[in-house]
Amino acid sequence: MFTMAMGLKGQAKLETMGSQKAARLAAVLGSLILTSVAVNSAITLADRNLAQSTPKADCSAIAENTGRLACYDKLADQPALHPFRDANAPALHSAL
């Protein structure tokens, strides 16, 4: 009888520990999900702001055909931006 009573108390203790682990796991997973949603929305907002600030977006807002085409022509005549240093460097070929 004594061992049976002790065994039941031990079982209750194990069940309590299992529920605590489940609660901790749920809290960790919940915080990871919230963090990923926050990062995703920040990236989306940054991309949207970047797309709105480009000159092409300004040209597409012009309703008149000739004015819109003139805007795109003006953009095409501008020099290209310089790439990062060594971005267009030739590939190094090793002598075999």
MODELLER restraints for C-alpha pairs under 7 A, 6 or more apart:
rsr = mdl.restraints
at = mdl.atoms
rsr.add(forms.Gaussian(group=physical.xy_distance, feature=features.Distance(at['CA:59:A'], at['CA:68:A']), mean=5.55, stdev=0.5))
rsr.add(forms.Gaussian(group=physical.xy_distance, feature=features.Distance(at['CA:59:A'], at['CA:71:A']), mean=5.64, stdev=0.5))
rsr.add(forms.Gaussian(group=physical.xy_distance, feature=features.Distance(at['CA:59:A'], at['CA:72:A']), mean=6.43, stdev=0.5))
rsr.add(forms.Gaussian(group=physical.xy_distance, feature=features.Distance(at['CA:60:A'], at['CA:68:A']), mean=6.66, stdev=0.5))
rsr.add(forms.Gaussian(group=physical.xy_distance, feature=features.Distance(at['CA:62:A'], at['CA:68:A']), mean=5.32, stdev=0.5))
